[in-house]
Amino acid sequence: MNIDEQVKYLMQGVDYGDPALAEAMAAELRERLIEAEKEGRPLKVYCGYDPTSTDLHLGHTVTMRKLRQFQELGHDVTFLIGTFTSLIGDPSDKDKLRPKLSTDTVMKNAETYAQQAFRVLDPQKTHVRYNSEWLSKLMLSDLFELASNFTVQQFLARDNFRKRWDANEPIYLHEFFYSLMQGYDAHILEADVQVGGSDQLFNIMTAARKVMAFYGQKPNIGIILGILPGTDGEVRMSKSLGNHIPLNTTAEDMYGKVMSLPDKVMPVYARLATDWTPEKVNAFVEGLENGSLHPRDAKMKLAHAITAVFYGQEAADKAQDNFIVMFQKGDMPEDMPEYHLSEPENIVDILVKNNLAKSRSQARRLIEQQGVKINGETVEDSALVIDQPCILQCGKRHYLRIKM
């Protein structure tokens, strides 16, 4: 690709909420690419991921896919695991204080992050770093210097803090440190480009750029991407909300979860979670809008494309075939009883509460006899906890649609 083609490719899917800002970042990216080409060096690109749970999910891969695009163009990519920033907790997408995590919990969560990320990133071209390497060594004098670049008004102007202020809810001083720490990450990594979701707009476009300028560096270019909604189609994907599609799962499970999405979010998933070209995404969305593409067929095409990214074409084909056999050619009724979860719940309790088993012991026997399935997959563990929407099947004829 020439420079202009690279800029168009790398700016695909951005969401700054301001066309003028998008144009400014595209112009800066173009200038930085020209500069790097003259100097014969790759751009230094990174994105940070806080290990607040053990599993990465499809929402995380939106930014990973952008990192992969930079890798394809020969640039230097760092997958940064926030082993220190997660101790503070990012308040960017929250309207209340995040619970604090212990160091032991964070390190345990971080153990498999890189391996999960390699489902998208090229492991031979990815640097894995942990920001506790440098943030744990910061002195109080360093914090004074960093904090001198910001005003309290700048933080209170942020929507999430403003809501808490107006509601007379506490805002803790340590929550301000998160943006400073993220800016310091960009400084240490000497980043040309930082990738993040639209909830990171302040951290990347204000905090990181200010900190880098303070240390005499060229401010990093922010590539800000849209946020993937969860399987409920309403709020961002999150394991804590039970609306996530995990990476550590099976092709059949991933395919089935995509098929459970509300129709309205299919265009968003097409743009953010597939490897389709802009032309193919546009054709898909147009087909939905003009009725030439049936929603059911569209969702199957979408589920296959997303599953193929992580498990390959053959596994995606098999997952689709299994879904057709189970949910289209089988006897599953279109209308079925529903059960709403307000919090994660053991499968045995769900079976008993919905009269699919007369007792807990009978429920466990049904599971041991392989008579219970979730989204077409046989349940083998009676200790299974259900924490997201799914279709539960008991025997050949009894179905239950579980919603959050």
Contacts in CASP RR format, 6 or more apart in sequence:
PFRMAT RR
TARGET T0000
AUTHOR 0000-0000-0000
METHOD contacts of the structure
MODEL  1
MNIDEQVKYLMQGVDYGDPALAEAMAAELRERLIEAEKEGRPLKVYCGYD
PTSTDLHLGHTVTMRKLRQFQELGHDVTFLIGTFTSLIGDPSDKDKLRPK
LSTDTVMKNAETYAQQAFRVLDPQKTHVRYNSEWLSKLMLSDLFELASNF
TVQQFLARDNFRKRWDANEPIYLHEFFYSLMQGYDAHILEADVQVGGSDQ
LFNIMTAARKVMAFYGQKPNIGIILGILPGTDGEVRMSKSLGNHIPLNTT
AEDMYGKVMSLPDKVMPVYARLATDWTPEKVNAFVEGLENGSLHPRDAKM
KLAHAITAVFYGQEAADKAQDNFIVMFQKGDMPEDMPEYHLSEPENIVDI
LVKNNLAKSRSQARRLIEQQGVKINGETVEDSALVIDQPCILQCGKRHYL
RIKM
1 9 0 8 1.000
1 73 0 8 1.000
3 30 0 8 1.000
3 33 0 8 1.000
3 34 0 8 1.000
3 37 0 8 1.000
4 30 0 8 1.000
6 33 0 8 1.000
6 73 0 8 1.000
7 26 0 8 1.000
7 29 0 8 1.000
7 30 0 8 1.000
7 33 0 8 1.000
9 69 0 8 1.000
9 73 0 8 1.000
10 29 0 8 1.000
10 66 0 8 1.000
10 69 0 8 1.000
10 70 0 8 1.000
10 73 0 8 1.000
10 223 0 8 1.000
11 22 0 8 1.000
11 25 0 8 1.000
11 26 0 8 1.000
11 29 0 8 1.000
11 223 0 8 1.000
12 278 0 8 1.000
13 225 0 8 1.000
13 226 0 8 1.000
13 271 0 8 1.000
13 272 0 8 1.000
14 22 0 8 1.000
14 25 0 8 1.000
14 223 0 8 1.000
14 224 0 8 1.000
14 225 0 8 1.000
14 226 0 8 1.000
15 197 0 8 1.000
15 198 0 8 1.000
15 224 0 8 1.000
15 225 0 8 1.000
15 226 0 8 1.000
15 227 0 8 1.000
16 22 0 8 1.000
16 25 0 8 1.000
16 198 0 8 1.000
16 201 0 8 1.000
16 205 0 8 1.000
16 224 0 8 1.000
17 198 0 8 1.000
21 205 0 8 1.000
25 221 0 8 1.000
25 222 0 8 1.000
25 223 0 8 1.000
25 224 0 8 1.000
28 221 0 8 1.000
29 193 0 8 1.000
29 221 0 8 1.000
29 223 0 8 1.000
32 43 0 8 1.000
32 192 0 8 1.000
32 193 0 8 1.000
32 218 0 8 1.000
32 221 0 8 1.000
33 43 0 8 1.000
36 42 0 8 1.000
36 43 0 8 1.000
36 192 0 8 1.000
42 74 0 8 1.000
42 75 0 8 1.000
42 76 0 8 1.000
43 70 0 8 1.000
43 75 0 8 1.000
43 76 0 8 1.000
43 192 0 8 1.000
43 193 0 8 1.000
44 75 0 8 1.000
44 76 0 8 1.000
44 78 0 8 1.000
44 189 0 8 1.000
44 190 0 8 1.000
44 191 0 8 1.000
44 192 0 8 1.000
44 193 0 8 1.000
45 67 0 8 1.000
45 70 0 8 1.000
45 75 0 8 1.000
45 76 0 8 1.000
45 77 0 8 1.000
45 78 0 8 1.000
45 191 0 8 1.000
45 192 0 8 1.000
45 193 0 8 1.000
45 194 0 8 1.000
45 195 0 8 1.000
46 67 0 8 1.000
46 77 0 8 1.000
46 78 0 8 1.000
46 79 0 8 1.000
46 80 0 8 1.000
46 185 0 8 1.000
46 186 0 8 1.000
46 189 0 8 1.000
46 191 0 8 1.000
46 193 0 8 1.000
46 194 0 8 1.000
46 195 0 8 1.000
47 63 0 8 1.000
47 64 0 8 1.000
47 66 0 8 1.000
47 67 0 8 1.000
47 79 0 8 1.000
47 80 0 8 1.000
47 194 0 8 1.000
47 195 0 8 1.000
47 196 0 8 1.000
48 79 0 8 1.000
48 80 0 8 1.000
48 81 0 8 1.000
48 82 0 8 1.000
48 131 0 8 1.000
48 185 0 8 1.000
48 196 0 8 1.000
49 56 0 8 1.000
49 60 0 8 1.000
49 79 0 8 1.000
49 80 0 8 1.000
49 81 0 8 1.000
49 82 0 8 1.000
49 113 0 8 1.000
49 117 0 8 1.000
50 81 0 8 1.000
50 82 0 8 1.000
50 85 0 8 1.000
50 86 0 8 1.000
50 89 0 8 1.000
50 90 0 8 1.000
51 81 0 8 1.000
51 82 0 8 1.000
51 83 0 8 1.000
51 86 0 8 1.000
51 106 0 8 1.000
51 107 0 8 1.000
51 109 0 8 1.000
51 110 0 8 1.000
51 113 0 8 1.000
52 86 0 8 1.000
52 89 0 8 1.000
52 101 0 8 1.000
52 109 0 8 1.000
53 109 0 8 1.000
53 239 0 8 1.000
53 240 0 8 1.000
54 108 0 8 1.000
54 109 0 8 1.000
54 111 0 8 1.000
54 112 0 8 1.000
55 116 0 8 1.000
55 239 0 8 1.000
55 244 0 8 1.000
55 246 0 8 1.000
55 247 0 8 1.000
55 248 0 8 1.000
56 113 0 8 1.000
56 116 0 8 1.000
56 117 0 8 1.000
56 246 0 8 1.000
56 247 0 8 1.000
56 248 0 8 1.000
57 237 0 8 1.000
57 239 0 8 1.000
57 244 0 8 1.000
57 245 0 8 1.000
57 246 0 8 1.000
57 247 0 8 1.000
58 228 0 8 1.000
58 237 0 8 1.000
58 244 0 8 1.000
58 245 0 8 1.000
58 246 0 8 1.000
58 247 0 8 1.000
58 254 0 8 1.000
58 273 0 8 1.000
58 306 0 8 1.000
59 227 0 8 1.000
59 228 0 8 1.000
59 230 0 8 1.000
59 236 0 8 1.000
59 237 0 8 1.000
59 244 0 8 1.000
59 245 0 8 1.000
59 272 0 8 1.000
59 273 0 8 1.000
60 117 0 8 1.000
60 247 0 8 1.000
61 119 0 8 1.000
61 120 0 8 1.000
61 247 0 8 1.000
61 273 0 8 1.000
62 197 0 8 1.000
62 225 0 8 1.000
62 226 0 8 1.000
62 227 0 8 1.000
62 228 0 8 1.000
62 272 0 8 1.000
62 273 0 8 1.000
63 195 0 8 1.000
63 196 0 8 1.000
63 197 0 8 1.000
63 225 0 8 1.000
64 79 0 8 1.000
64 117 0 8 1.000
64 120 0 8 1.000
64 121 0 8 1.000
65 120 0 8 1.000
65 275 0 8 1.000
66 195 0 8 1.000
66 223 0 8 1.000
66 225 0 8 1.000
67 77 0 8 1.000
67 79 0 8 1.000
67 120 0 8 1.000
67 121 0 8 1.000
67 126 0 8 1.000
67 195 0 8 1.000
68 120 0 8 1.000
68 121 0 8 1.000
68 122 0 8 1.000
70 77 0 8 1.000
70 193 0 8 1.000
71 77 0 8 1.000
71 121 0 8 1.000
71 122 0 8 1.000
71 125 0 8 1.000
71 126 0 8 1.000
74 125 0 8 1.000
75 193 0 8 1.000
76 127 0 8 1.000
77 121 0 8 1.000
77 125 0 8 1.000
77 126 0 8 1.000
77 127 0 8 1.000
78 126 0 8 1.000
78 127 0 8 1.000
78 128 0 8 1.000
78 129 0 8 1.000
78 189 0 8 1.000
79 113 0 8 1.000
79 114 0 8 1.000
79 117 0 8 1.000
79 121 0 8 1.000
79 126 0 8 1.000
79 127 0 8 1.000
79 128 0 8 1.000
79 129 0 8 1.000
80 129 0 8 1.000
80 130 0 8 1.000
80 131 0 8 1.000
80 185 0 8 1.000
80 189 0 8 1.000
81 110 0 8 1.000
81 113 0 8 1.000
81 114 0 8 1.000
81 128 0 8 1.000
81 129 0 8 1.000
81 130 0 8 1.000
81 131 0 8 1.000
82 106 0 8 1.000
82 110 0 8 1.000
82 130 0 8 1.000
82 131 0 8 1.000
82 132 0 8 1.000
83 106 0 8 1.000
83 107 0 8 1.000
83 110 0 8 1.000
83 130 0 8 1.000
83 131 0 8 1.000
83 132 0 8 1.000
84 130 0 8 1.000
84 131 0 8 1.000
84 132 0 8 1.000
84 135 0 8 1.000
84 136 0 8 1.000
84 181 0 8 1.000
85 131 0 8 1.000
85 135 0 8 1.000
85 178 0 8 1.000
85 181 0 8 1.000
85 182 0 8 1.000
85 185 0 8 1.000
86 101 0 8 1.000
86 106 0 8 1.000
86 109 0 8 1.000
87 100 0 8 1.000
87 101 0 8 1.000
87 103 0 8 1.000
87 106 0 8 1.000
88 100 0 8 1.000
88 174 0 8 1.000
88 175 0 8 1.000
88 177 0 8 1.000
88 178 0 8 1.000
88 181 0 8 1.000
89 98 0 8 1.000
89 100 0 8 1.000
89 101 0 8 1.000
89 175 0 8 1.000
89 178 0 8 1.000
90 98 0 8 1.000
90 178 0 8 1.000
90 203 0 8 1.000
91 97 0 8 1.000
91 98 0 8 1.000
91 160 0 8 1.000
91 161 0 8 1.000
91 175 0 8 1.000
91 178 0 8 1.000
92 158 0 8 1.000
92 160 0 8 1.000
92 178 0 8 1.000
92 199 0 8 1.000
92 200 0 8 1.000
92 202 0 8 1.000
92 203 0 8 1.000
93 160 0 8 1.000
93 199 0 8 1.000
93 236 0 8 1.000
94 160 0 8 1.000
95 160 0 8 1.000
95 163 0 8 1.000
95 164 0 8 1.000
96 164 0 8 1.000
96 169 0 8 1.000
97 170 0 8 1.000
97 172 0 8 1.000
97 175 0 8 1.000
101 109 0 8 1.000
110 130 0 8 1.000
112 248 0 8 1.000
114 126 0 8 1.000
114 128 0 8 1.000
116 247 0 8 1.000
116 248 0 8 1.000
117 126 0 8 1.000
118 126 0 8 1.000
119 247 0 8 1.000
119 310 0 8 1.000
120 309 0 8 1.000
120 310 0 8 1.000
129 189 0 8 1.000
131 181 0 8 1.000
131 185 0 8 1.000
131 188 0 8 1.000
134 184 0 8 1.000
134 185 0 8 1.000
134 188 0 8 1.000
135 181 0 8 1.000
135 184 0 8 1.000
135 185 0 8 1.000
138 184 0 8 1.000
143 177 0 8 1.000
143 180 0 8 1.000
145 214 0 8 1.000
146 180 0 8 1.000
146 183 0 8 1.000
146 184 0 8 1.000
146 211 0 8 1.000
146 214 0 8 1.000
147 176 0 8 1.000
147 180 0 8 1.000
149 210 0 8 1.000
149 211 0 8 1.000
149 214 0 8 1.000
150 176 0 8 1.000
150 179 0 8 1.000
150 180 0 8 1.000
150 207 0 8 1.000
150 210 0 8 1.000
154 206 0 8 1.000
155 161 0 8 1.000
155 176 0 8 1.000
155 179 0 8 1.000
156 162 0 8 1.000
156 165 0 8 1.000
158 202 0 8 1.000
161 171 0 8 1.000
161 175 0 8 1.000
164 170 0 8 1.000
164 171 0 8 1.000
165 171 0 8 1.000
178 203 0 8 1.000
179 202 0 8 1.000
179 203 0 8 1.000
179 206 0 8 1.000
179 207 0 8 1.000
180 207 0 8 1.000
180 211 0 8 1.000
182 200 0 8 1.000
182 203 0 8 1.000
182 204 0 8 1.000
182 207 0 8 1.000
182 208 0 8 1.000
183 203 0 8 1.000
183 207 0 8 1.000
183 208 0 8 1.000
183 210 0 8 1.000
183 211 0 8 1.000
183 212 0 8 1.000
184 211 0 8 1.000
185 191 0 8 1.000
185 208 0 8 1.000
186 194 0 8 1.000
186 204 0 8 1.000
186 208 0 8 1.000
186 211 0 8 1.000
186 212 0 8 1.000
186 220 0 8 1.000
187 208 0 8 1.000
187 211 0 8 1.000
187 212 0 8 1.000
187 215 0 8 1.000
187 217 0 8 1.000
190 217 0 8 1.000
191 208 0 8 1.000
191 212 0 8 1.000
191 220 0 8 1.000
192 218 0 8 1.000
192 220 0 8 1.000
192 221 0 8 1.000
193 220 0 8 1.000
193 221 0 8 1.000
193 222 0 8 1.000
193 223 0 8 1.000
194 204 0 8 1.000
194 208 0 8 1.000
194 220 0 8 1.000
194 221 0 8 1.000
194 222 0 8 1.000
194 223 0 8 1.000
195 222 0 8 1.000
195 223 0 8 1.000
195 225 0 8 1.000
196 204 0 8 1.000
196 222 0 8 1.000
196 223 0 8 1.000
196 224 0 8 1.000
196 225 0 8 1.000
197 224 0 8 1.000
197 225 0 8 1.000
197 226 0 8 1.000
197 227 0 8 1.000
198 224 0 8 1.000
198 225 0 8 1.000
198 226 0 8 1.000
198 227 0 8 1.000
199 227 0 8 1.000
199 236 0 8 1.000
200 224 0 8 1.000
201 224 0 8 1.000
204 220 0 8 1.000
204 222 0 8 1.000
204 224 0 8 1.000
205 222 0 8 1.000
205 224 0 8 1.000
208 219 0 8 1.000
208 220 0 8 1.000
209 219 0 8 1.000
209 220 0 8 1.000
210 219 0 8 1.000
212 218 0 8 1.000
212 219 0 8 1.000
212 220 0 8 1.000
213 219 0 8 1.000
225 272 0 8 1.000
226 272 0 8 1.000
227 236 0 8 1.000
228 236 0 8 1.000
228 237 0 8 1.000
228 268 0 8 1.000
228 269 0 8 1.000
228 272 0 8 1.000
228 273 0 8 1.000
229 235 0 8 1.000
229 236 0 8 1.000
229 237 0 8 1.000
229 243 0 8 1.000
229 265 0 8 1.000
229 268 0 8 1.000
230 236 0 8 1.000
230 237 0 8 1.000
230 238 0 8 1.000
230 241 0 8 1.000
230 243 0 8 1.000
230 244 0 8 1.000
230 245 0 8 1.000
230 261 0 8 1.000
230 265 0 8 1.000
231 237 0 8 1.000
231 242 0 8 1.000
231 243 0 8 1.000
231 244 0 8 1.000
231 245 0 8 1.000
231 257 0 8 1.000
231 260 0 8 1.000
231 261 0 8 1.000
231 388 0 8 1.000
231 389 0 8 1.000
232 241 0 8 1.000
232 243 0 8 1.000
232 262 0 8 1.000
232 389 0 8 1.000
232 404 0 8 1.000
233 243 0 8 1.000
233 261 0 8 1.000
233 262 0 8 1.000
233 264 0 8 1.000
233 265 0 8 1.000
235 241 0 8 1.000
235 243 0 8 1.000
237 243 0 8 1.000
237 244 0 8 1.000
237 245 0 8 1.000
238 244 0 8 1.000
239 246 0 8 1.000
239 387 0 8 1.000
241 404 0 8 1.000
242 344 0 8 1.000
242 387 0 8 1.000
242 388 0 8 1.000
242 404 0 8 1.000
243 388 0 8 1.000
243 389 0 8 1.000
243 404 0 8 1.000
244 388 0 8 1.000
245 254 0 8 1.000
245 257 0 8 1.000
245 258 0 8 1.000
247 310 0 8 1.000
250 311 0 8 1.000
250 319 0 8 1.000
250 377 0 8 1.000
251 307 0 8 1.000
251 310 0 8 1.000
251 311 0 8 1.000
251 312 0 8 1.000
251 315 0 8 1.000
251 316 0 8 1.000
251 318 0 8 1.000
251 319 0 8 1.000
252 318 0 8 1.000
252 319 0 8 1.000
252 322 0 8 1.000
252 323 0 8 1.000
252 375 0 8 1.000
252 376 0 8 1.000
252 377 0 8 1.000
253 375 0 8 1.000
253 377 0 8 1.000
254 303 0 8 1.000
254 306 0 8 1.000
254 307 0 8 1.000
254 310 0 8 1.000
254 311 0 8 1.000
254 319 0 8 1.000
255 303 0 8 1.000
255 304 0 8 1.000
255 306 0 8 1.000
255 307 0 8 1.000
255 316 0 8 1.000
255 319 0 8 1.000
255 320 0 8 1.000
255 323 0 8 1.000
256 303 0 8 1.000
256 319 0 8 1.000
256 323 0 8 1.000
256 375 0 8 1.000
257 375 0 8 1.000
257 388 0 8 1.000
257 389 0 8 1.000
257 390 0 8 1.000
258 269 0 8 1.000
258 299 0 8 1.000
258 302 0 8 1.000
258 303 0 8 1.000
258 306 0 8 1.000
258 307 0 8 1.000
259 299 0 8 1.000
259 300 0 8 1.000
259 303 0 8 1.000
259 323 0 8 1.000
259 327 0 8 1.000
260 375 0 8 1.000
260 389 0 8 1.000
260 390 0 8 1.000
260 391 0 8 1.000
261 269 0 8 1.000
261 299 0 8 1.000
263 288 0 8 1.000
263 295 0 8 1.000
263 299 0 8 1.000
266 284 0 8 1.000
266 288 0 8 1.000
266 295 0 8 1.000
266 298 0 8 1.000
266 299 0 8 1.000
266 302 0 8 1.000
267 281 0 8 1.000
267 284 0 8 1.000
267 285 0 8 1.000
267 288 0 8 1.000
269 302 0 8 1.000
269 306 0 8 1.000
270 276 0 8 1.000
270 281 0 8 1.000
270 284 0 8 1.000
270 285 0 8 1.000
270 302 0 8 1.000
271 281 0 8 1.000
273 306 0 8 1.000
273 309 0 8 1.000
274 281 0 8 1.000
274 302 0 8 1.000
274 305 0 8 1.000
274 306 0 8 1.000
274 309 0 8 1.000
275 305 0 8 1.000
275 309 0 8 1.000
276 284 0 8 1.000
276 305 0 8 1.000
284 293 0 8 1.000
284 298 0 8 1.000
284 301 0 8 1.000
284 302 0 8 1.000
286 292 0 8 1.000
287 293 0 8 1.000
287 298 0 8 1.000
288 295 0 8 1.000
288 298 0 8 1.000
300 320 0 8 1.000
300 323 0 8 1.000
303 319 0 8 1.000
303 320 0 8 1.000
303 323 0 8 1.000
304 316 0 8 1.000
304 317 0 8 1.000
304 319 0 8 1.000
304 320 0 8 1.000
305 316 0 8 1.000
307 315 0 8 1.000
307 316 0 8 1.000
307 319 0 8 1.000
307 320 0 8 1.000
308 315 0 8 1.000
308 316 0 8 1.000
311 319 0 8 1.000
322 376 0 8 1.000
326 332 0 8 1.000
326 376 0 8 1.000
327 376 0 8 1.000
327 391 0 8 1.000
331 396 0 8 1.000
331 397 0 8 1.000
332 391 0 8 1.000
332 393 0 8 1.000
332 399 0 8 1.000
333 399 0 8 1.000
336 391 0 8 1.000
336 399 0 8 1.000
336 400 0 8 1.000
336 401 0 8 1.000
337 354 0 8 1.000
337 399 0 8 1.000
337 400 0 8 1.000
337 401 0 8 1.000
338 400 0 8 1.000
338 401 0 8 1.000
338 402 0 8 1.000
338 403 0 8 1.000
339 350 0 8 1.000
339 353 0 8 1.000
339 354 0 8 1.000
339 400 0 8 1.000
339 401 0 8 1.000
339 402 0 8 1.000
339 403 0 8 1.000
340 402 0 8 1.000
340 403 0 8 1.000
340 404 0 8 1.000
341 386 0 8 1.000
341 387 0 8 1.000
341 402 0 8 1.000
341 403 0 8 1.000
341 404 0 8 1.000
342 404 0 8 1.000
344 385 0 8 1.000
344 386 0 8 1.000
344 387 0 8 1.000
345 385 0 8 1.000
345 386 0 8 1.000
345 387 0 8 1.000
346 383 0 8 1.000
346 384 0 8 1.000
346 385 0 8 1.000
346 386 0 8 1.000
347 363 0 8 1.000
347 367 0 8 1.000
347 372 0 8 1.000
347 374 0 8 1.000
347 379 0 8 1.000
347 382 0 8 1.000
347 384 0 8 1.000
347 385 0 8 1.000
347 386 0 8 1.000
347 392 0 8 1.000
348 357 0 8 1.000
348 360 0 8 1.000
348 363 0 8 1.000
348 364 0 8 1.000
348 367 0 8 1.000
348 382 0 8 1.000
349 360 0 8 1.000
350 356 0 8 1.000
350 386 0 8 1.000
350 392 0 8 1.000
350 400 0 8 1.000
350 402 0 8 1.000
351 357 0 8 1.000
351 363 0 8 1.000
351 366 0 8 1.000
351 372 0 8 1.000
351 392 0 8 1.000
351 394 0 8 1.000
352 358 0 8 1.000
352 359 0 8 1.000
352 360 0 8 1.000
352 363 0 8 1.000
354 400 0 8 1.000
356 363 0 8 1.000
356 366 0 8 1.000
356 392 0 8 1.000
356 394 0 8 1.000
356 398 0 8 1.000
356 400 0 8 1.000
357 363 0 8 1.000
357 366 0 8 1.000
357 394 0 8 1.000
363 382 0 8 1.000
364 382 0 8 1.000
366 372 0 8 1.000
366 394 0 8 1.000
366 395 0 8 1.000
367 379 0 8 1.000
367 380 0 8 1.000
367 381 0 8 1.000
367 382 0 8 1.000
368 382 0 8 1.000
370 378 0 8 1.000
370 380 0 8 1.000
371 378 0 8 1.000
371 379 0 8 1.000
371 394 0 8 1.000
371 395 0 8 1.000
372 378 0 8 1.000
372 379 0 8 1.000
372 392 0 8 1.000
372 393 0 8 1.000
372 394 0 8 1.000
372 395 0 8 1.000
373 379 0 8 1.000
373 392 0 8 1.000
373 393 0 8 1.000
374 384 0 8 1.000
374 386 0 8 1.000
374 390 0 8 1.000
374 391 0 8 1.000
374 392 0 8 1.000
374 393 0 8 1.000
375 390 0 8 1.000
375 391 0 8 1.000
376 391 0 8 1.000
376 393 0 8 1.000
386 392 0 8 1.000
386 402 0 8 1.000
388 404 0 8 1.000
389 401 0 8 1.000
389 402 0 8 1.000
389 403 0 8 1.000
389 404 0 8 1.000
390 402 0 8 1.000
391 399 0 8 1.000
391 400 0 8 1.000
391 401 0 8 1.000
391 402 0 8 1.000
392 399 0 8 1.000
392 400 0 8 1.000
392 401 0 8 1.000
392 402 0 8 1.000
393 399 0 8 1.000
393 400 0 8 1.000
394 400 0 8 1.000
END
